[in-house]
Each structure stands twice: as structure tokens, then as C-alpha cells.
């Protein structure tokens, strides 16, 4: 079973400086790159396995968020099914993160690939 974490827990982990890979698995990388939680890797869902596999070992602690909670949970399950051993998803969206007044940043133009 994949663990889901609340938005406030994610914020606490970031503030503590915990080590994990934070990825937005939205299919729209451009939107992700323009407004993201600091430290986010914007990796389209269809490229998630290949991109993460190229950057991190399957033992890396990965926390996923997406446009919807369902999207993040499905992406986490997909990684789990492909041998990732420490995957979690955020039980909330970027919109909810922002509603709490938590900061975001633009990653543009660091991500210049196209959807």
C-alpha cells in the first residue's frame, strides 16, 4: 500500500530540510514549471518512469503531487509496481497548497521541454 501524506506534513518536511525527491506528475510540464512547490521536479506522467529512473535509484524517497489527488496516487502506484520502494503521494493539490499561503516558485525557463 502506498502512503499518502497531508499538505501540512509535506510543508513540515520541507521546512525541516528532509531529504526526498518531490515531483509533480502533471501531464502539463509548462504549467508545472510556471508555478510549483520549491524543489519540485516537473516530470510528465507518461515520462515519469524513464525520467526518475535516469535521475534516481529505485530506493530514493519520492513524494508525488499532481493536478488531482487521484493523479498523484495513480502515479505513486505505478512507481511502486515498477520497483520503487519508498513512494508517497500528497493528499492535496497545488491549489490547496497555495490556499494555505504556502510558497511556490517559477521554475521557468529551467524546464524548456515541450509536452
Buried (B, 14 or more C-beta within 10 A) or exposed (E): EBEBBEBEBBBEBBEEEEEBBBBBBBBBBBBBBBBBBEEBBBBBBEBBBEBBBEEBEBEBBBBBBBBEBEBBBBBBBBBBEEEBEBBBBBBBBBEBBEEEEBEBEEBBEEBEEEE
